[in-house]
């Protein structure tokens, strides 16, 4: 495996990790928003 291939693979893995983190943070954000809306209704 060449150096460029190796670097591209690392970039790919990091990119995937960031996407998963953002998705998780978004999930948490939505859960918190839902709780806030429930409290607002009551």
C-alpha positions in Angstrom: 0.0 0.0 0.0 1.5 3.3 -1.0 1.8 6.3 1.2 -1.0 8.2 -0.6 -3.4 5.2 -0.2 -2.5 5.1 3.5 -3.2 8.8 4.0 -6.5 8.5 2.0 -7.6 5.6 4.2 -6.9 7.6 7.4 -8.8 10.6 6.1 -11.7 8.2 5.2 -11.8 6.7 8.7 -11.6 10.1 10.4 -14.4 11.5 8.1 -16.6 8.6 9.0 -15.9 9.1 12.8 -16.8 12.8 12.5 -20.0 12.0 10.7 -21.0 9.5 13.4 -20.2 12.0 16.2 -22.3 14.7 14.5 -25.2 12.3 14.1 -25.0 11.4 17.8 -24.8 15.0 18.8 -27.8 15.8 16.6 -29.7 13.0 18.3 -29.0 14.4 21.7 -29.9 17.8 20.5 -33.3 16.5 19.3 -33.9 14.7 22.6 -33.2 17.8 24.6 -35.4 19.9 22.3 -38.2 17.4 22.8 -37.9 17.6 26.6 -37.8 21.4 26.4 -41.0 21.4 24.4 -42.7 19.1 26.8 -41.8 21.4 29.7 -43.0 24.4 27.7 -46.4 22.7 27.1 -46.9 21.9 30.8 
